[in-house]
Each structure stands twice: as C-alpha cells, then as structure tokens.
Amino acid sequence: MDVTILIPFLVGWLAALLVNYLADVLPTTRKLSAPTCRQCSATFAWTDYLLLKNCSACEKARGWRTWLTQLLGVVLSVYVWLSRYDVIKTPTDTLGYWLAMLLLVYLGMVFIIDMEHRLILHPTSIVGTILAAGLGLLLHGWQATLMGGIAGFGIMYTFYLFGVLFSKMRAKRMRAQGIEADEEDALGFGDVNLAGILGLLLGWPLIWFGLLLGILGGGIISLLLVIFVLIQQRYKENALMIFIPYGPYFILSAFILLYLPHWTTKFIS
C-alpha cells in the first residue's frame, strides 16, 4: 500500500484544525492564545481542543461549524491532491499542493470570521496581502498582480464611499421612524482591503470577474433575505435595510476561479 495517499487526509484534517483555531481565538483576543469555550469562557486543555472534545467545565459540545470545517478540510485537501493528475489544468497547479493548501487555510479563516462576526481583522489583511502578493507573482507575474491589487482595492473603495452615504441615509430614516439608529455600514473597509488582496491573488483582469461573481452571489442572498422578511411580515418597513457581509462571497468567487475554473468555463460558454 502506498502510504502517501494518507498525506492529503492528514494534512486536510490538520489544516482544518488550524482554521478552526484561528477563527475561534482571533476575533476575541486578536492574538494567538489558548482557546476558550464559547458558552462558559473556560480555557480548553490543548488535548481536549485538538481532539474536539466537549468543554470540561460545562460539557458543551463543539459546534457544527467545527465539524463541517474538519470535513471540508479533508475533502478539499484530497481534491487538491488529486487535481495534480486531472486533465483539467487549474491555476493552483502552478502553486503546487502545499501552497494551494496554505491559501485554503487563509481563505477559510477569513471566511468563517467574517460570517460569524462580520469582521475582517487588520492583522489578517496584512498577512493576506503578503501571501497574495507572493502567490500572485507565481501565478501571473508582477504587472498583472499589481494591477489586480490596485483594481480590486479601487473598485471596492468606490463602492465603500457609496455605502457610507447609504448608511447615513439609512440612519436618518430610522431616526425619523423613532427607531434607534445603529452605525452599521453597508460595506466595511475590511471588504475593501479583502478586494485588494484578492486582486493581487487573481491578477488583472480576472479580478473584475471575481468581484462581479461575489457581488452577484451576495445580491442573490440579500434578495432572498428581503423576500423572507417580507413574507414573515417582520420589520417590513426596514426590509430593504438588511446588510450582509460580502467578504465570504468574494472569497467563494476567488475559490471557484482558482480551484474550480472549469465551472466558470462551462457557465460562460
């Protein structure tokens, strides 16, 4: 038996453990620290945490996100490993298995944190910029990488300015209705940074399609949420004021373009 077949399973599981760990600690502590239970805040013993055991203090089981991430980590690791023998070339073939997995860890971490906390941390943006710039140079060369980063950041910064204006109009309307206005932005600056990072990664001109795909995906989900709220007859007057994090949709679009390019080829053709 060729024991090398076990490598993607083991690496996928360990990579998913790292994603779960970073998504658990960074939003709360902003640093690499001991993981704690979400329910009682007790500190996990490292052996309990890595073996996915319940909290020893309150017996709360690990959440579904933890297990889903572990499963996806293994599946994606095996996919990347086997894609080396696929007749369909993907951009990640240039990167190789290990760099492709490193990129998946980063994308998965940012995806989960933004989904759960609507937050894209500045330290993760700095790390992402360095990582994306290096991988972009390998994939596209420096010109396409630099132009992609500038385009991604510039396009989303323009949308960010419009979002600030929309948020002010939203707050004014809520106050006029006697509702306490929050300071939530339609588009956070973290999304602008993320667009620049993905621009470096995808390069020019692919970042155009990446942003478009992400915006369309987020728009469809927003529309479905608005329809759901209207059907439920709850907060009907503010149904159009629902904001969702766009970062996860940009990450999904980048993932599809880099790891599943044949999907987009079939869609376009």
Secondary structure, 3 states (H helix, E strand, C coil): CCHHHHHHHHHHHHHHHHHHHHHHHHHHHCCCCCCECCCCCCECCHHHHHCCCCCCCCCCCCCHHHHHHHHHHHHHHHHHHHHCCCCCCCCHHHHCHHHHHHHHHHHHHHHHHHHHHCCCCHHHHHHHHHHHHHHHHHHHCHHHHHHHHHHHHHHHHHHHHHHHHHHHHHHHHHHHCCCCCCCCCCCCHHHHHHHHHHHHHHCCCHHHHHHHHHHHHHHHHHHHHHHHHHHHCCCHHHHHHCCCCCHHHHHHHHHHHHHCHHHHHHHHC
